[in-house]
Amino acid sequence: MAERRWRVRLGAAAEVDFANILKWTTENFGTRLSRTYRDTLVQAIGELANGPDVVVSKTPDEIMAGLRTLHVARRGRRGSHFLMYRAAPNSTIEIVRILHDRIDLQRHVPSASDESAG
């Protein structure tokens, strides 16, 4: 039996986050480590193609119902960021932000106006 595949897309803010993370990593650690970290981020994003209920994901419902987080450090890969995402219509996972571990999560939750954009 074939597993249902989900379409994963980065929202506008998540695209900016992704680019900024790689830029900062290149500037501070070099191109080689930036590529390695890019691969780590892409691997975590790719896991969402199996659906929103990834075993180690969390649901911070106190911040916004339906929003989930998934840390990028997994399967032997190190990382300092997490994906903030939600299930959207038509078997789509929308990644709304990619944030650093130490960030104040409530300050970076998408607003209702952000939800309707995209």
C-alpha positions as CSV (number, residue, x, y, z in Angstrom):
1,M,0.0,0.0,0.0
2,A,1.5,3.4,-1.0
3,E,1.9,6.0,1.6
4,R,0.1,9.3,1.2
5,R,2.5,12.0,0.2
6,W,2.1,15.6,1.2
7,R,3.2,18.6,-0.7
8,V,5.5,20.7,1.4
9,R,5.9,24.4,0.7
10,L,7.8,27.3,2.4
11,G,5.8,30.4,3.1
12,A,7.3,33.8,2.2
13,A,8.7,34.3,5.8
14,A,10.2,30.8,5.8
15,E,11.9,31.3,2.5
16,V,13.5,34.5,3.9
17,D,14.5,32.6,7.1
18,F,16.1,29.8,5.0
19,A,18.1,32.2,3.0
20,N,19.2,34.2,6.0
21,I,20.2,31.1,7.9
22,L,22.4,29.9,5.1
23,K,23.9,33.4,4.6
24,W,24.8,33.7,8.3
25,T,26.2,30.2,8.4
26,T,28.4,30.9,5.3
27,E,29.6,34.2,6.8
28,N,30.4,32.6,10.2
29,F,31.4,29.1,9.4
30,G,32.2,28.9,5.6
31,T,30.7,27.5,2.5
32,R,31.3,23.8,3.4
33,L,29.4,23.9,6.7
34,S,26.7,26.1,5.1
35,R,26.1,23.3,2.5
36,T,26.0,20.7,5.2
37,Y,23.5,22.7,7.3
38,R,21.4,23.3,4.1
39,D,21.3,19.6,3.7
40,T,20.2,19.2,7.3
41,L,17.4,21.7,6.8
42,V,16.3,20.1,3.5
43,Q,16.2,16.7,5.2
44,A,14.0,17.9,8.0
45,I,11.7,19.7,5.5
46,G,11.6,16.5,3.4
47,E,10.3,14.4,6.4
48,L,7.1,16.5,6.3
49,A,6.2,14.9,2.9
50,N,5.0,11.9,5.0
51,G,2.5,14.1,6.8
52,P,2.3,16.6,9.7
53,D,2.3,14.1,12.5
54,V,6.1,13.4,12.6
55,V,6.8,11.5,15.7
56,V,9.1,14.0,17.4
57,S,7.1,17.1,16.4
58,K,5.4,19.2,19.0
59,T,2.1,21.1,19.1
60,P,2.5,24.4,20.9
61,D,-1.3,24.9,21.0
62,E,-1.0,27.6,23.7
63,I,0.5,29.8,21.0
64,M,-1.7,28.9,18.0
65,A,-4.0,26.0,17.4
66,G,-2.9,23.8,14.5
67,L,0.7,25.0,14.6
68,R,3.4,22.4,15.0
69,T,7.2,22.5,15.4
70,L,9.9,20.1,14.3
71,H,13.5,20.4,15.3
72,V,16.0,20.0,12.4
73,A,18.5,18.1,14.5
74,R,17.7,14.5,13.9
75,R,19.1,11.2,12.7
76,G,22.6,12.1,13.6
77,R,22.5,15.6,12.2
78,R,23.1,18.6,14.4
79,G,21.0,21.7,14.2
80,S,20.0,24.8,16.0
81,H,16.7,25.6,14.3
82,F,13.1,24.3,14.2
83,L,10.5,24.3,11.5
84,M,7.2,26.0,12.4
85,Y,4.5,24.5,10.2
86,R,0.8,23.6,9.8
87,A,-1.3,21.3,7.7
88,A,-3.1,23.2,4.9
89,P,-5.8,22.1,2.5
90,N,-5.2,19.6,-0.3
91,S,-2.6,17.5,1.6
92,T,-0.2,20.5,1.9
93,I,2.2,21.3,4.7
94,E,3.0,24.9,4.9
95,I,6.2,25.9,6.7
96,V,5.6,29.3,8.1
97,R,8.9,30.0,9.8
98,I,12.3,28.5,10.4
99,L,13.5,29.8,13.7
100,H,16.5,29.4,16.0
101,D,16.2,27.4,19.2
102,R,16.6,30.4,21.4
103,I,14.0,32.6,19.7
104,D,11.0,33.9,21.6
105,L,8.4,31.8,19.8
106,Q,5.4,34.0,20.6
107,R,7.1,37.0,19.0
108,H,7.4,35.1,15.7
109,V,4.0,33.4,15.4
110,P,2.3,34.3,12.1
111,S,-0.6,36.7,12.5
112,A,-4.0,36.1,11.1
113,S,-3.1,38.4,8.1
114,D,-0.1,36.3,7.4
115,E,-2.3,33.2,7.3
116,S,-4.4,34.5,4.5
117,A,-1.4,35.5,2.4
118,G,0.3,32.9,0.3
